[in-house]
C-alpha cells in the first residue's frame, strides 16, 4: 500500500508534513526555517496532539536514521 504524505508551506515558519497511518493515526512534522523540527502524534478522530516533541536538526537526523535503519 502506498504511503501518502501531504505537505504545504507555512509562510514565515517553514513546511508542514502529515502522514496518515493505516489505523488513521497521524504523524505531523513541522520543519522550521531555523532547522527546528516539531513532531506531533495525533490519534484518529482526535484534533489534539497526543504527544509532541521538539527536535533539533541533528536530533531529527538521528531519529530518521533509527526509523530507516533501526539504528542511530
MDTraj code that builds the backbone (N, CA, C; nanometers):
import mdtraj as md
import numpy as np

residues = "UNK UNK UNK UNK UNK UNK UNK UNK UNK UNK UNK UNK UNK UNK UNK UNK UNK UNK UNK UNK UNK UNK UNK UNK UNK UNK UNK UNK UNK UNK UNK UNK UNK UNK UNK UNK UNK UNK UNK UNK UNK UNK UNK UNK UNK UNK UNK UNK UNK UNK UNK UNK UNK UNK UNK UNK UNK UNK UNK UNK UNK UNK UNK UNK UNK UNK UNK UNK UNK UNK UNK UNK".split()
xyz = np.array([
    [0.0845, -0.1179, 0.0000],
    [0.0000, 0.0000, 0.0000],
    [0.0888, 0.1239, 0.0000],
    [0.0632, 0.2190, -0.0892],
    [0.1458, 0.3399, -0.0942],
    [0.1240, 0.4270, 0.0291],
    [0.2277, 0.4975, 0.0669],
    [0.2208, 0.5903, 0.1791],
    [0.2051, 0.7304, 0.1218],
    [0.1059, 0.8018, 0.1696],
    [0.0802, 0.9372, 0.1220],
    [0.1229, 1.0367, 0.2290],
    [0.2046, 1.1306, 0.1888],
    [0.2468, 1.2393, 0.2768],
    [0.1959, 1.3687, 0.2151],
    [0.1188, 1.4415, 0.2919],
    [0.0673, 1.5704, 0.2472],
    [0.1574, 1.6783, 0.3051],
    [0.1935, 1.7742, 0.2243],
    [0.2762, 1.8827, 0.2750],
    [0.2288, 2.0157, 0.2191],
    [0.2573, 2.1186, 0.2940],
    [0.2285, 2.2528, 0.2455],
    [0.3160, 2.3539, 0.3194],
    [0.3331, 2.4676, 0.2542],
    [0.4153, 2.5746, 0.3099],
    [0.3439, 2.6409, 0.4264],
    [0.4220, 2.6796, 0.5243],
    [0.3740, 2.7618, 0.6352],
    [0.4513, 2.8934, 0.6266],
    [0.3944, 2.9943, 0.5617],
    [0.4669, 3.1197, 0.5401],
    [0.5247, 3.1763, 0.6699],
    [0.6519, 3.2100, 0.6643],
    [0.7204, 3.2661, 0.7800],
    [0.7661, 3.1617, 0.8803],
    [0.7296, 3.0346, 0.8593],
    [0.7662, 2.9272, 0.9529],
    [0.8524, 2.8224, 0.8840],
    [0.7994, 2.7604, 0.7796],
    [0.8692, 2.6528, 0.7090],
    [0.7698, 2.5667, 0.6330],
    [0.7746, 2.4355, 0.6548],
    [0.6820, 2.3427, 0.5876],
    [0.6211, 2.2475, 0.6892],
    [0.5006, 2.2014, 0.6578],
    [0.4277, 2.1052, 0.7408],
    [0.4068, 1.9794, 0.6581],
    [0.4395, 1.8647, 0.7171],
    [0.4222, 1.7346, 0.6527],
    [0.3313, 1.6494, 0.7396],
    [0.2363, 1.5797, 0.6780],
    [0.1459, 1.4929, 0.7536],
    [0.1336, 1.3578, 0.6854],
    [0.1563, 1.2551, 0.7640],
    [0.1443, 1.1172, 0.7185],
    [0.0310, 1.0536, 0.7972],
    [-0.0607, 0.9893, 0.7280],
    [-0.1710, 0.9200, 0.7943],
    [-0.1449, 0.7704, 0.7866],
    [-0.1399, 0.7064, 0.9017],
    [-0.1152, 0.5628, 0.9076],
    [-0.2388, 0.4825, 0.8708],
    [-0.2189, 0.3521, 0.8489],
    [-0.3288, 0.2627, 0.8112],
    [-0.4388, 0.2615, 0.9170],
    [-0.4027, 0.2862, 1.0437],
    [-0.5007, 0.2870, 1.1522],
    [-0.5698, 0.4217, 1.1681],
    [-0.5321, 0.5194, 1.0834],
    [-0.5941, 0.6513, 1.0896],
    [-0.5214, 0.7501, 1.1780],
    [-0.4186, 0.7046, 1.2504],
    [-0.3390, 0.7967, 1.3312],
    [-0.2555, 0.8858, 1.2387],
    [-0.2157, 1.0027, 1.2889],
    [-0.1419, 1.0991, 1.2090],
    [-0.0071, 1.1306, 1.2733],
    [0.0945, 1.1443, 1.1895],
    [0.2243, 1.1951, 1.2305],
    [0.2427, 1.3261, 1.1552],
    [0.2614, 1.4333, 1.2293],
    [0.2773, 1.5653, 1.1695],
    [0.4156, 1.6177, 1.2071],
    [0.4895, 1.6648, 1.1071],
    [0.6212, 1.7234, 1.1298],
    [0.6199, 1.8643, 1.0726],
    [0.6581, 1.9600, 1.1555],
    [0.6748, 2.0975, 1.1095],
    [0.8247, 2.1244, 1.1068],
    [0.8753, 2.1576, 0.9875],
    [1.0168, 2.1875, 0.9698],
    [1.0306, 2.3391, 0.9605],
    [1.0932, 2.3968, 1.0615],
    [1.1123, 2.5413, 1.0676],
    [1.2346, 2.5813, 0.9862],
    [1.2341, 2.7032, 0.9378],
    [1.3492, 2.7554, 0.8647],
    [1.4766, 2.7537, 0.9474],
    [1.4626, 2.7578, 1.0786],
    [1.5781, 2.7578, 1.1695],
    [1.6425, 2.6203, 1.1825],
    [1.5742, 2.5160, 1.1323],
    [1.6249, 2.3796, 1.1481],
    [1.5493, 2.3022, 1.2545],
    [1.4771, 2.3699, 1.3395],
    [1.3970, 2.3025, 1.4426],
    [1.2884, 2.2180, 1.3775],
    [1.2584, 2.1052, 1.4410],
    [1.1508, 2.0174, 1.3946],
    [1.0528, 1.9951, 1.5096],
    [0.9249, 2.0127, 1.4818],
    [0.8204, 1.9813, 1.5788],
    [0.7525, 1.8542, 1.5309],
    [0.7456, 1.7560, 1.6171],
    [0.6847, 1.6273, 1.5857],
    [0.5583, 1.6138, 1.6693],
    [0.4442, 1.5933, 1.6022],
    [0.3156, 1.5806, 1.6700],
    [0.2528, 1.4470, 1.6309],
    [0.2035, 1.3751, 1.7279],
    [0.1329, 1.2491, 1.7036],
    [-0.0117, 1.2691, 1.7440],
    [-0.1039, 1.2362, 1.6524],
    [-0.2471, 1.2510, 1.6797],
    [-0.3179, 1.1193, 1.6545],
    [-0.4067, 1.0839, 1.7429],
    [-0.4897, 0.9645, 1.7269],
    [-0.5997, 0.9920, 1.6263],
    [-0.6436, 0.8890, 1.5570],
    [-0.7524, 0.9011, 1.4589],
    [-0.8742, 0.9633, 1.5256],
    [-0.9335, 1.0619, 1.4602],
    [-1.0546, 1.1238, 1.5100],
    [-1.0336, 1.2277, 1.6186],
    [-0.9089, 1.2531, 1.6576],
    [-0.8797, 1.3499, 1.7631],
    [-0.8051, 1.4678, 1.7023],
    [-0.8503, 1.5882, 1.7285],
    [-0.7850, 1.7063, 1.6726],
    [-0.6641, 1.7522, 1.7531],
    [-0.6549, 1.7087, 1.8790],
    [-0.5441, 1.7491, 1.9644],
    [-0.4306, 1.6479, 1.9570],
    [-0.3079, 1.6963, 1.9673],
    [-0.1915, 1.6080, 1.9649],
    [-0.1879, 1.5224, 2.0905],
    [-0.1645, 1.3921, 2.0720],
    [-0.1493, 1.3007, 2.1847],
    [-0.0110, 1.3155, 2.2444],
    [0.0858, 1.3529, 2.1614],
    [0.2235, 1.3730, 2.2062],
    [0.2906, 1.4721, 2.1120],
    [0.3835, 1.5489, 2.1686],
    [0.4586, 1.6463, 2.0913],
    [0.6032, 1.6427, 2.1368],
    [0.6956, 1.6541, 2.0415],
    [0.8379, 1.6635, 2.0733],
    [0.8985, 1.7709, 1.9854],
    [0.9918, 1.8461, 2.0412],
    [1.0663, 1.9461, 1.9662],
    [1.2080, 1.8923, 1.9507],
    [1.2538, 1.8829, 1.8249],
    [1.3845, 1.8256, 1.7961],
    [1.4726, 1.9262, 1.7236],
    [1.6022, 1.9218, 1.7537],
    [1.6968, 1.9983, 1.6736],
    [1.7158, 1.9250, 1.5414],
    [1.7820, 1.9884, 1.4472],
    [1.8082, 1.9249, 1.3189],
    [1.8891, 1.7961, 1.3376],
    [1.9884, 1.7972, 1.4245],
    [2.0706, 1.6776, 1.4499],
    [1.9894, 1.5672, 1.5156],
    [1.9027, 1.6030, 1.6097],
    [1.8173, 1.5022, 1.6741],
    [1.7214, 1.4407, 1.5728],
    [1.6665, 1.5241, 1.4846],
    [1.5763, 1.4736, 1.3807],
    [1.6505, 1.3789, 1.2863],
    [1.7741, 1.4115, 1.2520],
    [1.8544, 1.3232, 1.1668],
    [1.8774, 1.1886, 1.2348],
    [1.9063, 1.1902, 1.3648],
    [1.9283, 1.0654, 1.4391],
    [1.8001, 0.9821, 1.4437],
    [1.6867, 1.0460, 1.4681],
    [1.5592, 0.9748, 1.4705],
    [1.5277, 0.9160, 1.3335],
    [1.5537, 0.9909, 1.2265],
    [1.5298, 0.9404, 1.0916],
    [1.6147, 0.8168, 1.0635],
    [1.7395, 0.8181, 1.1092],
    [1.8266, 0.7015, 1.0890],
    [1.7733, 0.5803, 1.1642],
    [1.7245, 0.6013, 1.2847],
    [1.6675, 0.4913, 1.3628],
    [1.5454, 0.4347, 1.2920],
    [1.4567, 0.5206, 1.2468],
    [1.3358, 0.4760, 1.1786],
    [1.3670, 0.4057, 1.0460],
    [1.4657, 0.4556, 0.9733],
    [1.5001, 0.3999, 0.8423],
    [1.5799, 0.2706, 0.8516],
    [1.6702, 0.2644, 0.9487],
    [1.7649, 0.1541, 0.9533],
    [1.7626, 0.0740, 1.0815],
    [1.6891, 0.1223, 1.1800],
    [1.6850, 0.0533, 1.3083],
    [1.8049, 0.0793, 1.3966],
    [1.8828, 0.1831, 1.3641],
    [1.9967, 0.2188, 1.4477],
    [2.0300, 0.3658, 1.4285],
    [2.0897, 0.4291, 1.5315],
    [2.1265, 0.5712, 1.5200],
    [2.2495, 0.5905, 1.4324],
])
top = md.Topology()
chain = top.add_chain()
for i, resn in enumerate(residues, 1):
    res = top.add_residue(resn, chain, resSeq=i)
    for name in ("N", "CA", "C"):
        top.add_atom(name, md.element.get_by_symbol(name[0]), res)
traj = md.Trajectory(xyz[None], top)
